[in-house]
């Protein structure tokens, strides 16, 4: 994978290449680029798809010790990533974490189209039982280390209060092992992960919501119809704040819509891009 030096440290990223319209896929807490693999492969014939591996627990390279790894710090790194690669007219697709919302009205000049799939928003932060458990563990001496050990056992990781609550379909054990290997093997990755969790502020996305009504570019809110951690009601409220948004529910999907029903999500992204062409794109991509 290519890598790029950012202010917080070096990150890996996937890049399908080409000169087609740019889509940036953003993963959530404890995932890497592989969580988007099915969507990336489906979109690559018609788009340049990039997936940065943000320092959210499954990154392979620890960040500098003094780096800001709060939600706002991660959002700034995402903006810096787009700046460094000079990505323009980006269709930004977010899942799980609410990072993209923190760019609206602050660093959104490179975002032409915004797609928010099931993610943290409004007062649902930290989200669900899983989010509250992680937040509490990060503030208890030794708690995060002990909690992370559960990911050594796929059966525990698949329980409802863990990854199992985020996906309707059983998650492959090889993916679980891949996502959590950095946390299990590197104290510095656990340090980065803990910094993010301990920076949680309950009002983080409520404050971000104040900017959303001023985002007048096209937006798609595509929510898992069976999401328990990020309830569809939150997605509907989020969509009402975005003036040019369309709300859809992805059938048979929970939070990880890109794994539960990648075909439906890709279809919605393609339709969204086609219905909202940019200058020079003609009728969009279908």
Beta strands, then each sheet from edge to edge (+ up, - down):
strand 1: 2-6
strand 2: 9-15
strand 3: 22-26
strand 4: 48-52
strand 5: 90-96
strand 6: 111-119
strand 7: 219-224
strand 8: 245-250
sheet 1: 1+ 2- 4+ 3+ 5+ 6+ 7+ 8+
end
